[in-house]
Amino acid sequence: MAERLPTRWAYQHGAYYYRPRKDERQLFEDRSWYWLGRSYPDALREFARIKDIEAGQSLSGAIDRYLVEFVAKKRPQTQASYSASLERIRQGFGHYCADQIRPKDVYQYRDALAKKRTMNVANTDLKVLNGLLSACVRWGIVERNTIKGEVAYFGIRDGLKKVRDRYVEDWELIAWQSVASPQQVAFAAIVMLTGARKGDALRIMESHITDSILTILNSKTGEDAHYPLSESLQEAIQQARTAKPRPSLYLFANHRGGCYVGEDGRCESFDRAWRKSMTKAIKETDLEVSFTRHDLRAKVGSDAENERRAQELLGHTDPSMTRRHYRRGKRIIRPVK
């Protein structure tokens, strides 16, 4: 479920509903609660179909259209993040006409949000607002995006927390493995061998594994990645199978035999167990600082023989993403002579 829902929406009993105003109930079969769908994208599409959303000139209307035409096509977690940002933007600028948004207004919004929340949240909203206004240009609502290149994002000089540089040493990984569950150890092994994202690894099904190939869907690009079954990868897969709490179609099954990844893209029970294992490792081993699943991917990128290989393993289309966030090991610079 999205963290923040559009105005007059509700989530009840595993489904999304819209509560029409009295003057629009005829569009919704004269119901006070109208069933939209069980998944968030389906609900958005149904809402657009019935109401035939038109952006008009108001930013609030443009937000409704943006939710349907752009946000609904993104991954569940991205949908939740964008929906939360758009709801804040609606509260701040929804009453504006789309062509009335000025850089000075956005700076005030950005600074106020940074004080109330964080600089990262303010940067996220600025990114989403930029995308929304660019969509307005595409739709012919405004002539140009009035804030693009005019409103700066918060940076390190403003006090923004620098890019995470945690590098997991081999001994730290071994220390954690000594107290982690067999399923967690198998998960870490597959991530380290393939560079797969957490959600992509947790979605692996038995049908994705043949006698010679493991196939993992890259949820960001929508493309399949194929990995020959090396001896190490075969061992990790077998360990994951042995660790299943009950028979399941998923390689990494939860206690019910289902997938850890929910419809909204979150993996709450898996994340909870991971944090507990880190707490235990810090208490019972020499590990002093915890690490995340994201840090494991960064280790894959850092330990790769070169940047191109790191980009291939991590499934990035942009090499700057690999360089900035995933090459964390010490850089050895060869002297001139």
C-alpha positions in Angstrom: 0.0 0.0 0.0 1.2 3.5 -0.8 2.2 5.4 2.4 0.2 8.5 1.4 -3.0 8.1 -0.7 -4.6 10.7 -3.0 -7.3 12.9 -1.6 -10.5 11.1 -0.6 -8.9 7.6 -1.1 -8.9 4.9 1.5 -7.3 1.5 2.0 -9.6 -1.0 3.7 -9.7 -4.8 3.8 -6.9 -5.3 1.2 -8.4 -2.9 -1.4 -8.4 0.7 -2.4 -11.6 2.8 -2.3 -12.6 6.3 -3.4 -15.1 8.4 -1.4 -16.8 10.6 -4.0 -18.0 14.1 -3.1 -21.8 14.4 -3.4 -21.6 16.4 -6.6 -19.6 13.6 -8.4 -21.3 10.4 -7.0 -23.2 9.9 -10.3 -19.8 9.0 -11.8 -19.3 6.3 -9.2 -22.6 4.5 -9.4 -24.0 6.7 -6.6 -21.9 5.0 -4.0 -20.3 6.7 -1.0 -17.4 4.2 -1.1 -16.3 3.1 -4.6 -14.1 0.0 -5.0 -11.1 0.9 -7.2 -8.9 -2.3 -7.1 -6.6 -4.4 -4.9 -3.3 -3.0 -6.2 -2.3 0.6 -6.3 -1.6 0.8 -10.0 -5.0 -0.9 -10.8 -6.7 1.6 -8.5 -5.1 4.5 -10.3 -6.1 3.2 -13.7 -9.7 2.6 -12.6 -9.9 6.1 -11.0 -8.6 7.7 -14.3 -11.0 5.6 -16.4 -14.1 6.7 -14.4 -13.2 10.3 -13.8 -11.5 10.9 -17.1 -8.9 13.0 -15.3 -8.0 16.3 -17.1 -5.1 18.3 -15.7 -6.6 21.7 -16.6 -4.5 24.5 -15.4 -4.3 23.6 -11.7 -1.2 21.9 -10.3 -3.5 19.7 -8.2 -5.1 18.4 -11.4 -1.7 17.8 -13.0 -0.7 15.8 -9.9 -3.7 13.5 -10.5 -2.7 13.0 -14.1 0.9 12.5 -13.2 0.0 9.8 -10.7 -1.9 7.9 -13.4 0.5 8.4 -16.4 3.9 8.2 -14.7 3.8 7.0 -11.1 1.6 4.0 -11.7 4.3 2.6 -14.1 7.1 2.7 -11.5 8.1 0.1 -9.0 5.9 -0.3 -5.8 8.4 1.3 -3.5 9.0 4.2 -5.9 5.3 4.6 -6.2 5.0 5.0 -2.4 7.9 7.5 -2.3 6.5 9.6 -5.2 2.9 9.5 -3.8 4.1 10.8 -0.5 6.1 13.6 -2.2 3.2 14.5 -4.5 0.8 14.7 -1.5 3.2 17.2 0.2 3.5 19.1 -3.1 -0.3 19.2 -3.4 -0.6 20.6 0.1 2.0 23.3 -0.7 1.2 24.2 -4.3 -2.1 22.4 -5.2 -4.0 25.7 -5.3 -1.5 27.3 -7.7 -2.0 27.3 -11.4 0.8 25.3 -13.0 2.3 28.4 -14.7 2.4 30.3 -11.4 5.1 28.2 -9.8 8.2 30.4 -9.3 11.7 29.5 -8.1 11.4 31.8 -5.0 8.3 29.8 -3.9 10.0 26.5 -4.4 13.0 27.7 -2.4 10.7 28.6 0.5 9.0 25.2 0.3 12.4 23.4 0.0 13.9 25.2 3.1 10.8 24.8 5.2 10.6 21.1 4.4 14.3 20.6 5.2 13.7 22.1 8.7 10.6 20.1 9.3 11.9 16.8 7.8 15.4 16.4 6.3 17.4 17.8 3.4 17.1 14.4 1.7 13.3 14.6 1.8 13.4 18.2 0.4 15.7 17.0 -2.4 13.3 14.2 -3.2 10.3 16.6 -3.4 12.3 18.9 -5.6 13.1 16.0 -8.0 9.4 15.0 -8.1 8.2 18.6 -8.7 10.7 18.9 -11.5 9.4 15.8 -13.1 5.8 17.0 -12.7 6.5 20.4 -14.3 8.3 18.8 -17.1 5.2 16.6 -17.7 3.1 19.8 -17.7 5.3 21.1 -20.6 4.8 17.8 -22.4 1.0 18.1 -21.9 1.0 21.7 -23.2 -0.2 23.2 -19.9 2.9 25.4 -19.5 5.5 26.7 -21.9 8.5 25.7 -19.8 9.6 24.2 -16.5 10.2 27.4 -14.5 12.3 25.7 -11.8 14.6 23.5 -13.9 18.1 24.7 -13.5 16.8 27.6 -11.3 16.3 25.8 -7.9 19.4 24.1 -6.5 19.3 20.8 -4.6 20.9 20.6 -1.1 24.5 19.5 -1.3 27.3 18.5 1.1 28.3 22.1 1.5 24.8 22.8 2.8 25.3 20.1 5.4 23.7 17.2 3.5 24.9 13.9 4.7 27.6 12.6 2.3 27.2 9.5 0.2 27.4 6.3 2.3 31.0 5.0 2.1 30.6 1.9 4.4 32.9 -0.9 3.0 32.3 -4.4 4.4 35.6 -6.1 5.1 35.8 -9.9 4.6 36.3 -10.6 8.3 33.2 -8.5 9.1 31.1 -10.6 6.7 32.5 -13.8 8.3 31.7 -12.6 11.8 28.1 -11.8 10.9 27.7 -15.2 9.1 28.7 -17.0 12.3 25.5 -15.8 14.0 23.1 -15.3 11.0 20.4 -17.8 10.0 21.2 -20.2 7.2 18.7 -18.5 5.0 20.4 -15.1 5.6 23.8 -16.6 4.9 22.5 -18.1 1.6 20.9 -14.8 0.6 24.1 -12.9 1.2 26.1 -15.5 -0.8 23.7 -15.1 -3.8 23.9 -11.3 -3.6 27.7 -11.4 -3.4 27.9 -13.8 -6.4 25.4 -12.0 -8.6 25.2 -8.4 -7.4 21.4 -8.7 -7.3 19.2 -6.1 -5.5 17.5 -7.3 -2.3 14.0 -7.4 -3.7 15.2 -9.1 -7.0 17.0 -11.8 -5.0 14.0 -12.4 -2.7 11.7 -12.8 -5.7 13.8 -15.6 -7.2 11.5 -18.6 -7.9 12.4 -22.2 -8.4 11.2 -21.9 -12.0 14.0 -19.3 -12.5 16.6 -22.0 -11.9 17.6 -24.6 -14.5 20.3 -27.2 -14.5 22.8 -24.6 -15.8 21.3 -21.1 -15.5 19.9 -18.8 -12.7 17.7 -16.1 -14.1 17.0 -12.9 -12.0 14.7 -10.1 -13.2 16.3 -6.7 -12.8 13.3 -4.8 -11.4 14.7 -1.4 -12.4 15.4 -2.1 -16.1 12.8 -4.9 -16.5 15.5 -7.1 -18.1 16.4 -10.6 -17.2 20.0 -11.3 -16.0 21.3 -14.9 -16.7 24.0 -16.4 -14.5 25.7 -19.7 -15.3 25.6 -22.0 -12.3 29.1 -22.0 -11.0 30.0 -24.4 -8.1 29.7 -21.5 -5.6 26.3 -20.4 -6.9 25.0 -24.0 -6.9 26.1 -24.3 -3.2 24.3 -21.1 -2.3 21.1 -22.2 -4.0 21.2 -25.5 -2.3 21.8 -23.8 1.1 18.8 -21.6 0.4 16.6 -24.6 -0.5 17.7 -26.4 2.7 16.9 -23.3 4.8 13.3 -23.0 3.5 10.9 -23.1 6.5 8.4 -25.0 4.4 8.0 -26.1 0.7 7.6 -23.1 -1.5 7.8 -21.9 -5.1 10.2 -19.2 -3.9 13.9 -19.8 -3.3 13.8 -17.5 -0.2 10.4 -18.3 1.4 9.0 -16.7 4.5 7.5 -18.7 7.3 4.2 -19.1 5.4 6.0 -20.3 2.3 5.3 -17.0 0.4 7.5 -14.2 -0.9 9.1 -11.8 1.5 8.4 -8.9 -0.8 5.0 -7.4 -0.3 2.8 -5.7 -3.0 4.2 -2.4 -1.9 7.8 -3.6 -2.5 8.7 -3.7 1.2 10.3 -6.7 2.9 9.4 -5.9 6.5 9.8 -9.3 8.1 13.1 -10.0 6.3 14.5 -6.5 7.2 13.4 -7.1 10.8 15.3 -10.4 11.0 18.3 -8.8 9.3 18.5 -6.1 12.0 18.2 -8.6 14.7 21.1 -10.6 13.2 23.3 -7.5 13.1 22.5 -6.7 16.7 23.4 -10.2 17.7 26.7 -10.1 15.7 27.7 -6.8 17.3 27.0 -8.3 20.8 28.6 -11.7 20.3 31.4 -11.2 17.7 34.1 -8.6 17.0 31.8 -6.8 14.5 31.4 -3.2 15.7 29.4 -1.5 12.9 26.3 -3.0 11.3 26.0 -3.2 7.5 23.0 -3.4 5.2 22.0 -5.5 2.2 22.8 -2.4 0.1 26.3 -2.5 1.6 26.7 -6.0 0.3 26.0 -4.8 -3.2 28.5 -2.0 -2.7 31.1 -4.7 -1.7 30.4 -6.5 -4.9 31.0 -3.3 -6.9 34.1 -2.4 -4.9 35.7 -5.9 -5.1 35.1 -6.1 -8.9 38.3 -6.0 -11.0 37.3 -2.9 -12.8 34.4 -0.4 -13.0 33.0 -1.9 -16.2 32.7 -5.3 -14.4 31.1 -3.7 -11.4 28.5 -2.0 -13.6 27.7 -5.3 -15.3 27.3 -7.1 -11.9 25.2 -4.4 -10.4 22.9 -4.0 -13.5 23.5 -0.3 -13.8 22.9 1.6 -17.1 24.6 4.7 -15.8 28.3 4.2 -14.9 28.3 7.4 -12.7 25.9 5.6 -10.4 28.3 2.7 -10.0 31.2 5.0 -9.5 29.5 7.3 -7.0 27.7 4.8 -4.8 29.2 1.4 -5.2 33.0 1.7 -5.7 33.8 2.1 -2.0 37.1 0.3 -1.5 40.4 2.2 -1.1 41.6 3.6 -4.4 45.2 2.6 -5.2 46.8 5.3 -7.4 49.9 4.4 -9.3 52.6 7.0 -9.0 53.9 8.7 -12.2 57.3 7.0 -11.8 
